C-alpha cells in the first residue's frame, strides 16, 4: 500500500480526516514497520572482502540497514557460521572473503510523498494503520480513560494480528482442513 492509502486507512479507523500531520503519521508508520521487521523482515546478503572497511581490531561494520545478522557464509567453502557482534556493534569474522546474510530494516516513510511504499510484504501493510491508530488514541487521551482504552484496544488488535500471522508463517498455527457447523 502507498503512504496515501495507509493514511486513508488510518483516518477510517480513527474517524479523522487530515487531523494528523503527515510527518507524525510517518513516525508512527515507521515504528510499525520496524516492529513488523523484527518478525517479517526480508533477508538480504552483503559481500565483504578481506581488508576492505576492516578495522585494526579485525572487525567489520554492519550494513546501515542491518536489523539482525543471521549468518556468515564463507565464500570459499560455502560454510555457514553464526555471526559474532562486538560490543560496539561491529562484525567479527575470522575469515577472508565472506557474505553476511541479515534481516534488513525497511526503508522509512518520510511523509512527503503519498506514493512511498513499504518494503515489507503486502500482506502486512494493513497492520501499519492499526499501530498508528493506537498511537493516535494514546496521544489524544491526555488522561481521558475512554480514549486511553481506545489506544489499548487498537494496539491489542495490532498485536493479535501480528502474532497470528507470525505463527502461521512458522507453521505453529495450522489452518483448518475443514469446518464443521454444530
Protein Blocks (a to p, Z undefined) as FASTA:
>chain_A
ZZklmmmmmmmmnopahkacfklmmmmmmmmmmmmmmmmpccddddddehiapafkopac
ddfklmbdfbdcdfklopacdddddfkopacdfbfbddddddddddddehlamkbccfbd
fklmmmmmmmmmmmmmmmmnnopaklmmmmmmmmmmmmmmmmmmmmmmnopaccdfbdcd
ZZ
